[in-house]
Amino acid sequence: MKKFIPSLLAVCSVLMSYSADAQEKTVKLTLEDALKIALSENVSVKVADMEIERSEYAKKGTYSSLFPQINASGSYQRTIKKQVMYMGGGDDEEGGGGMAGMFASIFDPIYYYINGIMQQTGVVIPPYVPPVVEQSGSSDDGIAVGRVNTYNFGVSASMPIVNAQLWQSLKISGQSVDLAVEKARSSRLEMVTQVKQAFYSALLAKEALDVYGSVYDNAVENFNKTESRYKVQKASELEYTRAKTAVANAIPNVYNAEGSVILALWQLKAIMGVDLDMDIDIVGSLGDYADTMFRDIREGEEVTLDYNSTMRQLAIQAEQLASTIRLQKYAYLPTLSATFSYSMNAMTNNFRFSEYKWTPYSFVGLSLSIPIFSGGKRHYDIKQSKIQLAELDQQRINTERQLKIAIRQNLNTMETNMKSYSSSEEAVKLARKAYDITAKSYSVGKSTLTDLNDAQLQLTQAMLAQSQAVYNFMVAKASLEQMIGKDFIEDNK
């Protein structure tokens, strides 16, 4: 055992020297520093900011619908089989067929009328002979029309003049931006709460390490005293063994506390969004926040949900649904838009572009659309949106109730831990005094090692309870501040 204690001291000295060297490269952070870094490096905050930017672009895209929509077009068509056009009836139809029948039906009555008049004067008019139309084949074959190559180039434009649905959609787009901003605020509130709680967890782990370190130091000191007394036969072998056992039992607690500190710092770095290999350390202690516990929010103070992010999001969503209902009602209204088109056409049988004859064609006009019947779709869309609005209202009532319960729980937790801290503070003073008295009595042989170990245990429990009370208070306070939106109220006024 004589070699056991020096070896432990050597390991601890090596660890302390290593930590001292590491501290030269360690970045020390206060809570404010951690929050500033997290607000600029946290992934959820960056994503929320990107979502705001995306919503802004979507809003601008909706506004672009108010401007004229201009499009250019061009086409080329190669005719494989020309279209055939037929003139008049067939050969088997009454009155002849083709062009002859058409001219005969027009000029025959005129001929007989004039010929009857002229016969009275003795003048004879020769009969009308219709012109002969040369066709390749019978008249049933028809006439092929059109040319092989067809080109078309043009520009068209349209612009809404009266469109109530479009105007209402612009308002909904603005509300979508507001919702994205509020979600970003919610992400920041949640991130701030996580950073605070991780910072407090690291402080608690460090204080636990200090407590267990002091327990280990006291165990080593008591072992040295017991060993000295054992050598001069003033302490029994049982006391010597118990002192050695106390040292052995204190070592795992120190290692576990060190692991808790490392893990807490890793958690803090992950939430902050910095490199996990970066060496950081936190400044301060939970005792620094103990003085402010009794000045913070208490149950008697007014706590409202006016700036609660969840309630504000529900309110924006309710406004969006109300706007959607109005949008769907506007579907019953007519719409009016202006149109313009200009095009150039050319039809040829060759590819001599310089000889093409281009024919322009253009027009302007107004287009009026009056909705008459859609099978009840618009009516049922409105009914569906109204039900969604009613569901959202019920969700808002339930959310408000749950938030009020959570606020009450946090306030009760804060109040309870304030009382626990007051009692544990007195308990630490008494336990330390009892340990000092017992240690002096043990040095002169008036107390046993069992009494000394009991005093050490009570002191350890009192110190841990004191740190735990401050930690519980600060964690509950951070959750309460997130619920009431305390950290980012100025951004929303």
BADOGU-148324 format. One record per residue: x negated, y negated, z negated of N, C-alpha, C in turn; residue in three letters. Coordinates in pm, whole numbers, plus 50000, padded with zeros to 5 digits. Example, Ala and Ser with C-alpha at 12.3 -4.5 7.8 and 13.67 -1.06 7.14 Angstrom:
<atoms>
486815056949220487705045049220486805033049220ALA 487155022549292486335010649286487104999749213SER 
</atoms>
This chain:
<atoms>
499185012150000500005000050000499144987450000MET 497934988849947497054977149946496724972850088LYS 496654982750181496394979350321497674974950392LYS 498834978650335500104975850402500424960950401PHE 500264954650286500594940450274499654931750355ILE 498334933350349497444925250434497724926950582PRO 498094939150625498394941150767499624933250809SER 500624932950723501814925050752501484910250759LEU 500664905750667500274891650668499484888350794LEU 498694897750841497914895350964498834894151084ALA 499854903151091500804902351202501554889151201VAL 501994885051082502714872251071501844860551109CYS 500574861051069499664850051104499434849251254SER 499364861151319499194861251465500424855251533VAL 501614859351484502844853951541502934838851522LEU 502514834351403502574819951376501584812351464MET 500414818051485499444811251571499904810951716SER 500554822251757501084822551894502184812251912TYR 503054811251814504134801351823503574787351820SER 502484785351746501894771951741501324768151876ALA 500694777951946500184775052080501324772652178ASP 502414780352161503534778852253504234765552234ALA 504194760352112504874747752086504274736252163GLN 502974737752202502354727052279503014725652416GLU 503584736652471504234736352600505744736952589LYS 506244736452471507684737752449508364724152461THR 509514724152529510314711952542511294711652426VAL 511224701352348512104699952232513334691752273LYS 514504696752239515764690652281516644687752161LEU 517254676052165518334673152072519664677252137THR 520734676152063522034679652120522384670352235LEU 522074657552221522354648052328521544651252454GLU 520284655152435519464658952551520044671152622ASP 520464680952544521044693052603522304689852682ALA 523124680752629524354677152699524054669652829LEU 523074660652826522724653352947522204662653057LYS 521364672153017520834681653116521954690153172ILE 522844694853085523934703553130524874696253224ALA 525124683453200526044675853285525504674153427LEU 524204675453443523604673953575523184687153638SER 522994697653556522464710253607523434721853596GLU 524484720653518525404731753499526104735353629ASN 526214748253659526754752953786528244749553798VAL 529004751653690530444748953696530724734253720SER 529884725553666530054711153688529764707653834VAL 528714713553891528394711054031529504715854122LYS 530044727654093531134732954175532364723954165VAL 532654718954044533804710054026533624697154105ALA 532414691754107532154679654185532304682354335ASP 531864694154379532054697754519533534698954554MET 534324703854460535754705254485536414691454499GLU 535954681754421536464668054436536134662754575ILE 534894664754617534484660054750535304666754860GLU 535554679954844536354687154943537784681554948ARG 538364678454832539714672954829539764659054893SER 538704651254874538654638054937538654639455090GLU 537884648955141537864651155286539224655955335TYR 539884664455257541214669155297542204657555301ALA 542074648255208542954636555206542714627955330LYS 541434625655363541124617755482541624624755608LYS 541534638055609542054645455723543554643755740GLY 544274642655630545714640355639546014626355691THR 545264616455650545454602755699545174601655848TYR 544324610355899544014609656042545224612956129SER 546244619256069547444622456147548224609856185SER 547954598656117548644586256151548084579756277LEU 546904583456319546264577356434546614585256561PHE 546444579056677546724586356802545834598556817PRO 546424609156867545684621356895545414621857046GLN 544174620257086543784619257226543044631957266ILE 543454637757379542834650057427542594649057577ASN 541474654457619541144655357761541254669957804ALA 541664671757930541844685357980541384686258125SER 541034697958165540624700358304540884714858340GLY 541254717158463541544730858505541234732758652SER 540924745058687540704749058826541474761958850TYR 542174762458964543004774158995542714778759137GLN 542434791559151542174797659282543384806459317ARG 544054802859425545254810159465544864822959538THR 545374834059491545144846959557546234849759660ILE 547464847759622548614849659711549474837159703LYS 549664830459817550424818059817551904820559792LYS 552544810559738553984811459714554734809559847GLN 555854816659867556634816359991557934808959967VAL 558294800060061559534792360052560424796060170MET 561714798260143562684802060245563614790360273TYR 563954788160404564824777460447566094783660508MET 567304780360459568554785060515568804799660485GLY 569854805960562570204819760538569524829060637GLY 569854841960630569264851960717570034853060849GLY 569544862160939570164863961071571554870061062ASP 571804877760959573084884660951574154876260885ASP 573844863960845574834855660779575684848460884GLU 576904844860844577834838060935577314824360969GLU 577444821061100577024807761144575584807261185GLY 574924818661210573524818361250572614817661132GLY 571344816861164570394816361054569274806861085GLY 568494804460989567294796361000567594781661023GLY 566644774961091566754760661114567854757661216MET 568084766861311569124764561414570484763461351ALA 570784772261262572074771661195572264758761117GLY 571164754061058571274741760979571554729761068MET 570814728761183571054717261274572424718161343PHE 572854730561374574144732061440575284727761350ALA 575194730861227576254727061135576344711961119SER 575284704861152575294690161137575734683361267ILE 575154687661379575384680161505576574685061587PHE 577034697161571578164702161651579424693761632ASP 579854690661512581064682361497580914668561562PRO 579714663061552579504649861614579604650861766ILE 579044661761822579064663461966580494664762020TYR 581304672961959582664674962007583504662261993TYR 583254654561892584014642261872583684632161982TYR 582394630062009581984620262110582364625262251ILE 582214638462274582534644062405584024642562437ASN 584894643562341586334641762365586664627662406GLY 585964618162348586204604062383585694601062523ILE 584484606162554583854602962682584554609862799MET 585234621162778585924627962887587084619462940GLN 587624611162854588714602462897588214592062998GLN 586964589062993586374579163086585704585763204THR 585724599063206585124606163318583644609063303GLY 583084606563189581644608963164581504622163090VAL 580624630663140580394643863078579044643763005VAL 579064647362878577824647962793577384662462784ILE 576134665262818575654679162808575684683862661PRO 575894696562640575944701662501574594700462430PRO 574674699362293573464697962209572784711462195TYR 571484711362222570674723562205569714721262088VAL 569844728761978568964726561861567524729861894PRO 566604723061826565174725861848564814739861801PRO 563814745161866563334758561832562174757261733VAL 562314763861616561244763761512560474776661523VAL 559224775361558558394787161574558034792861438GLU 558264805561422557934812461296557214825361332GLN 556354829261248555674841961265556554852861207SER 557344859261294558254869361244559634863661229GLY 560464871161162561834866861140561904856161035SER 563104849861023563274839360923563244844760782SER 563434857560766563384863460630561984863560573ASP 560934861660655559564861760605559244849260524ASP 559924838360544559684826060471558424818860516GLY 558154807460450557004798960483556074798560363ILE 554814801960378553814801360270553434786860245ALA 553464782660122553174768760086551984768359991VAL 551384756559978550284754459886548954756659951GLY 547874753659873546514755459921545734764359825ARG 544564768059868543824778259794543244772759663VAL 542624761259668541954755459551542794744259491ASN 542984744759362543754734359291542934729459172THR 542744716259165541994709959056542924700458981TYR 542714699958849543524690858768542674685858652ASN 542594672558637541894666158526542804655458468PHE 542804654258335543684644158277543374641158133GLY 544024630758083543924626357943545344624557891VAL 545574629557768546894628057706546724622757565SER 547724615657518547694609757383549094610057325ALA 549134611657193550414611357122550194605256984SER 551204598656932551084592056803552464591856736MET 552524596156608553824595756539554224581356508PRO 555474578356528556004565056496556884565656371ILE 557794574956371558664577056254558574591856218VAL 557954594656101557824608356054557744608255903ASN 558884609755837558944608955690558154620255624ALA 558134631955683557394643255626555894640355623GLN 555404634255730553984630955735553624620855628LEU 554434610855608554154600755505554154607055366TRP 555074616255342555124622655212553934631955191GLN 553454638255298552294647055286551044639255248SER 550984626455287549854618055246549834616255095LEU 550994614755036551084613354891550664626154821LYS 551064637454876550674650354817549164652354825ILE 548554647754933547104648854946546394640554840SER 546924628854811546354620654704546484627454569GLY 547604634054545547794641254420546854653254410GLN 546514659254523545554670254522544174665454479SER 543814653354520542544647654475542574645154325VAL 543684639754275543814637454131543694650654053ASP 544294661154107544214674154040542774679254039LEU 542054677554150540654681954154539794674154057ALA 540064661154043539314652953946539594657753804VAL 540834660953775541184665553640540574679253613GLU 540534687953714539884700953696538384699253671LYS 537784689653739536364686953714536154681953572ALA 537064673553526536994668753387537144680553290ARG 538054689753322538234701553238536964709953234SER 536294711353348535044718853352533984712153265SER 533934698953269532964691853187533284693453038ARG 534564692453003534944694252863534574708252814LEU 534864718252895534534731952857533034733852847GLU 532294727952941530854729252938530274722552814MET 530774710652779530294703552661530544711952536VAL 531724717952527532034726452413531094738352406THR 530824744552519529914756052522528504752052481GLN 528044740452529526704735852491526634733052342VAL 527644726352289527654723452145527634736252063LYS 528504745652098528574757952021527294766152033GLN 526694766352154525424773352169524314766452090ALA 524334753252087523334745852010523494748651862PHE 524744748651814524984751651672524604766051640TYR 524844775251733524454789151711522944790451698SER 522204782951780520754783251771520274777451638ALA 520924766651593520574760951462520844770851350LEU 521994777751357522324787751255521314799151256LEU 520924803551376519934814351385518594809951327ALA 518194797651354516924792751299516984791651147LYS 518124787151095518234786050949518284799850885GLU 518924809350952518894823050902517474828550901ALA 516694825051006515294829251009514514823150894LEU 514784810350866514114803850753514474810650621ASP 515744814150605516174820550481515514834150464VAL 515554842250570514944855450562513424854550553TYR 512864843950612511434841850595511064838750451GLY 511894830350387511634827450247511854839750159SER 512824848150197513034860650122511804869550134VAL 511254870150257510054878150276508884872450195TYR 508714859250197507624853150121507784855949972ASP 509014854749923509244857549780508974872249748ASN 509344881149843509104895449819507614898449812ALA 506844892049903505384893949901504794888349773VAL 505234876549732504734870449608505064879149486GLU 506284884249482506684892849370505904905949371ASN 505634910949492504834923149501503424920849448PHE 502844909449482501504906449432501494905649280ASN 502514899249223502614898449076502784912249015LYS 503664920149077503904933549023502654942149035THR 501954940449147500724948349165499684944549060GLU 499574931749028498624927448925499004933148789SER 500274932948759500734938348631500594953548628ARG 500794959748745500674974448751499234978948728TYR 498294970848776496874974348758496474974048611LYS 497054964948535496724964048391497744971648308VAL 498564979848376499514988548309500574980848231GLN 500944969048284502054961448224503334963148304LYS 503274969648416504444972448498504464987248529ALA 505644992748532505785007048558505645009848708SER 505455022648736505365026648876506685024348949GLU 507805025148874509115022548935509215008048982LEU 508754998748900508784984648940507864982249059GLU 506714988749056505774987449167506414992449298TYR 507075003749289507715009449408508865000649456THR 509634995249364510734986449403510214973649470ARG 509134968249419508554956149481508084959049622ALA 507464970949640507014974849772508214976949867LYS 509294982749812510494984949893511144971749934THR 511134961749845511714948649877510984942149992ALA 509664943749997508894938150109509254945250238VAL 509334958450232509664966150352511064962950403ALA 511994960650311513364957250352513474943250411ASN 512584934250372512654920450420512124919150563ALA 511264928150606510654926950738511674928450851ILE 512554938750852513534939650962514454927650972PRO 514794921950857515664909950861514964898350932ASN 513664897150910512914886450977512884888851128VAL 512624901351168512584904351311513954902351376TYR 515004906651308516354904751362516684889851375ASN 516264882051278516514867651284515734861251397ALA 514494865851419513714860551531514384863951664GLU 514874876351676515584880151799516844872051820GLY 517544868751711518754860551722518424846451771SER 517304841051725516884827751770516564827951919VAL 515814838051964515464839052106516714840452191ILE 517634849052147518864851152223519714838552227LEU 519794831352116520584818952112519994808452205ALA 518664807652210518024797952301518234801952446LEU 518224814852475518514819452612519934815852651TRP 520854817752559522244814252587522384799252613GLN 521684791252537521724776752556521154772852692LEU 520044779152732519444776152862520364780252976LYS 521034791552960521954796053065523104786353083ALA 523644781352974524764771852982524294758553038ILE 523104754353000522564741753050522264742453199MET 521984754353250521674755853391520214753853425GLY 519314755353326517874753853350517254767553370VAL 515984767553407515254780053428515174787753298ASP 515524800653304515504808853182514094811053129LEU 513074809553214511684811153169511134798453105ASP 511894787853106511464775253047511444776452894MET 510364772052832510244772452686510884759952627ASP 511924762152546512594750952482512724753752333ILE 512924743352261513224744352118514184733152084ASP 514974735051980515974725151943515514717651819ILE 515924705351814515534696451704516714694551611VAL 516444694651482517484692151384517854704751308GLY 518844703451222519324714451141520804712451115SER 521464722951070522894721651038523124712050923LEU 522114710650838522264701150728522414686850775GLY 521904683850896522054670250949523514666750976ASP 524344677051001525754674651030526624675650905TYR 526024679950794526824681550672527354668250621ALA 526554657650636526984644650584528164638950661ASP 528324643150787529414637650868530684645950859THR 530624657450791531794666150785532994659150723MET 532754651550620533854645450546534334632450611PHE 533664628150719534094616150790534744619450923ARG 534784632150959535334636251088536834637851080ASP 537404642951187538854644051198539414652951089ILE 540454648051023541124655950920542564658150959ARG 543234665850877544604669550910545524657450910GLU 545284648050825546164636550815546034626750928GLY 544964627451007544784618151115545614622251237GLU 545914612451322546754614951439545954622351546GLU 546484633551589545874641451695546924643451803VAL 546664638451924547634639152033547054647252149THR 547944650952239547564658452358547604649652483LEU 547534636352464547634627352579546494629552678ASP 545314633152627544154635052713543744649652723TYR 544634658652684544344672852702544354676152851ASN 543304682552897543154684953040544204694553094SER 544544704853018545554714453065546904707653083THR 547304699252987548574692252997548574682453113MET 547454675953135547374666453247547434673653381ARG 546824685353390546904693053514548344697553541GLN 549034701853436550434705953453551284694153497LEU 551004682353443551754670453483551524667153631ALA 550274668153676549974665453817550634675853906ILE 550604688453864551254698853943552764696753951GLN 553364691653842554794688553846555074677253945ALA 554204667153949554364656354046554224661754189GLU 553294670954209553124676754342554374684454385GLN 554944692154293556154699754328557324690354357LEU 557444679454279558504669754307558314663354444ALA 557064660354478556784654854611557044665154720SER 556764677754691557034688354789558524689654815THR 559344688354710560794688954729561264677554818ILE 560754665554793561104654254880560624656655023ARG 559444662555039558934665755172559864675355245LEU 560354685355173561244695055235562604688855268GLN 563054679355188564304672455219564154663555343LYS 562964657855359562724649355476562724657455606TYR 562674670855595562734679055715564084677755786ALA 565104672655717566414670455779566424657655863TYR 565424649155850565414636255920564784637756058LEU 565244629756156564634630156289563244624056289PRO 562454627756387561104622356403560984616156542THR 560174605856550559964598656675558474597156698LEU 558034600156821556614598956853556464593456994SER 555344587157018555024581557149554024590557220ALA 554194591757353553314600357431552804592857553THR 551644596857600551034591057719550214602057787PHE 550264602057923549494611957997549034605958130SER 547834608958168547264604758297546454616458351TYR 546744620258477546044631558536545754629058683SER 544744636058735544354635558876544394649758931MET 545044651359048545214664459108544634664659249ASN 544144675959290543634678059427543884692459466ALA 544354694359592544614707859644543954708959781MET 543044718659798542314720159924542134734959955THR 541664737260080541344750860122539844752960139ASN 539044742960097537594744060112536924738159989ASN 535584737459994534824732159882534044719659921PHE 534574711860016533934699160055534494688159963ARG 533834686459849534354677659745534444663159791PHE 533554658659877533584644659920534824641460002SER 535464651660057536644649360140537954651760064GLU 537844654859935539064657559858539904644959844TYR 541184646859849542124635959825542764638059687LYS 542424629059593542904630259456544204622459440TRP 545174628859381546484622759360546694619959211THR 546844607359171547044604359028548514606458987PRO 548654609558859549974611058802549904606658656TYR 550784597858612550754592758474552154589458429SER 552304589358294553594585458238553404581658092PHE 554324573858039554444570657897555884573657856VAL 556054577057728557404580357687557544581257536GLY 558744582857494559094584857353559744598457339LEU 559374605157230559914618457205560674618057074SER 561944620957078562804621156959563204635556931LEU 562964639656806563314653256765564314652356650SER 565474658356670566534658056568566794672356522ILE 566444675856398566724689356350568224691656332PRO 568714702656384570144705656376570394718356296ILE 569754729256332570034741756263568744750056260PHE 568454755656144567254764056129567564776956055SER 568814780856053569184793255985569164792255834GLY 569154780155778569134778455633567754778355572GLY 566704778655656565344779355601565014767155517LYS 565334755155566565024743055491565754742855357ARG 566994747355358567794747555235567164756955132HIS 566744768755176566174778455083564784774355037TYR 564044767255122562734762055079562904752254964ASP 563904743854971564154734354863564544741654735ILE 565404751654747565804759554630564604766254564LYS 563714771754647562524778354595561624768554519GLN 561414756754574560564746854508561184741954378SER 562494740854373563144736654248562964747154140LYS 563004759754177562784770354078561324769954029ILE 560404767554120559004766254079558814754653983GLN 559514743654008559414732153918559984735553780LEU 561074742953776561634747153647560684756653575ALA 560064765753648559084774853587557904767053529GLU 557444757153603556324749053556556684741353430LEU 557924736853421558364729653302558354738953180ASP 558824751453199558774761053089557334764253050GLN 556464765353149555054767753120554454756053042GLN 554844743853077554344732253006554774732352859ARG 556044735852835556544736352697555784746752616ILE 555564758552676554854769152604553394765452581ASN 552764759352681551364755252666551224744752556THR 552124735152554552074724952450552234731152311GLU 553124740952300553314747652171552044754952129ARG 551424762252222550214769652190549054760252154GLN 548964749152223547904739552193548084733452054LEU 549304730452019549544724951885549184735051777LYS 549474747951802549074758251706547554759051695ILE 546864758551810545404759151810544804747051739ALA 545394735351760544914723351690545084724951540ILE 546214730151498546444732351356545434742251299ARG 545144752851375544174762651327542784756551312GLN 542384748451411541064742051402540994732351285ASN 542064724851265542074715551151541994723051019LEU 542734734151009542674742150887541284748150867ASN 540674752650978539314758150968538334747550921THR 538464735450974537584724550932537794721250785MET 539054720750743539344717550604538814728350511GLU 538994740950550538534752050466537014752150454THR 536324749650564534864749950559534284737650491ASN 535004726650491534554715250409534574718950261MET 535644725850220535724730350081534674741050052LYS 534464750050149533464760650131532064754750120SER 531804744450197530484738250190530264731850054TYR 531284725350003531144718949872530834729249764SER 531554740349768531304750649666529974757649689SER 529624760249815528354767049843527164758149812SER 527334745149827526244735949792525924736849644GLU 526954737349562526744738949419526194752849388GLU 526674762849465526194776549442524714777849475ALA 524244770849579522824771349615521974765349502VAL 522414754249448521654747949339521554757349219LYS 522674763449183522664772349068521854784949096LEU 521994790449218521264802649251519754800149255ALA 519354788649308517924785549311517374783549170ARG 518164776949086517734775048947517634788448876LYS 518614797248901518574810448837517384818548886ALA 517074817449014515934824849068514624819649008TYR 514484806548999513254800948940513084805448796ASP 514184805248721514094809448581513744824248572ILE 514384832248656514124846648654512694849648696THR 512184842248796510814844448842509804841248732ALA 510034830348660509124826948549509224837148436LYS 510444841448409510614851648305509944864748344SER 510004868148473509364880448519507844879348511TYR 507334867148532505884865348525505364867948384SER 506164864548284505724866548144506284879548087VAL 506944887448170507414900348125508734900348051GLY 509494889648057510774889047986511954893248074LYS 511734894548207512784898848300512254910448382SER 513144918348430512764929848512512784925948661THR 512204934648740512214932348884513624933148941LEU 514444941348879515844942248922516544928948903THR 516304922348790516894909048769516404899048875ASP 515124900148907514564890949006515154893549144LEU 515324906249180515924909449311517374904949318ASN 518104906349209519504901749207519564886549224ASP 518654879449158518644864849171518294860849315ALA 517364868449376517004865649515518174868149609GLN 518904878949585520054882049669521124871249658LEU 521394866649538522404856149520521974843149587GLN 520704839949579520204827849644520324829049796LEU 519974840749849520074842949994521514841550041THR 522424847949971523834847250010524374833050002GLN 523974825649899524454811849884523924803049997ALA 522644804750034522074796550140522704799850276MET 522914812750302523554816450427524994811750433LEU 525684812450320527074807850316527164792750340ALA 526194785350290526194770950312525994767650460GLN 525024774350523524804772050666525994776750749SER 526614787850711527744793050784528944783650776GLN 529124777050660530234767650645530074755750739ALA 528854750450749528614739250841528804743750986VAL 528304755551018528454760851154529924762551191TYR 530684768751105532114770851133532834757551151ASN 532484747851069533104734651080532794728351215PHE 531534728551257531134721951380531694729151503MET 531784742451497532374749951610533854746651624VAL 534574746151509535994742551514536184728151560ALA 535294719451520535374705451562535144704151713LYS 534184711751767533924711451910535144716351989ALA 535794726951941537004731852007538114721552001SER 538254714951888539284704651873539034692951966LEU 537784688851978537464677752068537744681352214GLU 537544693952250537884698252385539384697352408GLN 540174701352310541634701152326542164686952341MET 541624677552267542124663852274541384655652379ILE 540384661752447539664654752553538864642852504GLY 538254644352388537604632852326536384628152403LYS 535604637352460534314633652518534424625852648ASP 535554626852717535674620552848536984612752857PHE 537374605752752538604597852756538404585352842ILE 537234579152832537014566752907537124568753057GLU 536794580653105536814583253249538224583953305ASP 539244584453218540594586653266541544575353229ASN 541034564453173541914553453137542344545953261LYS 
</atoms>
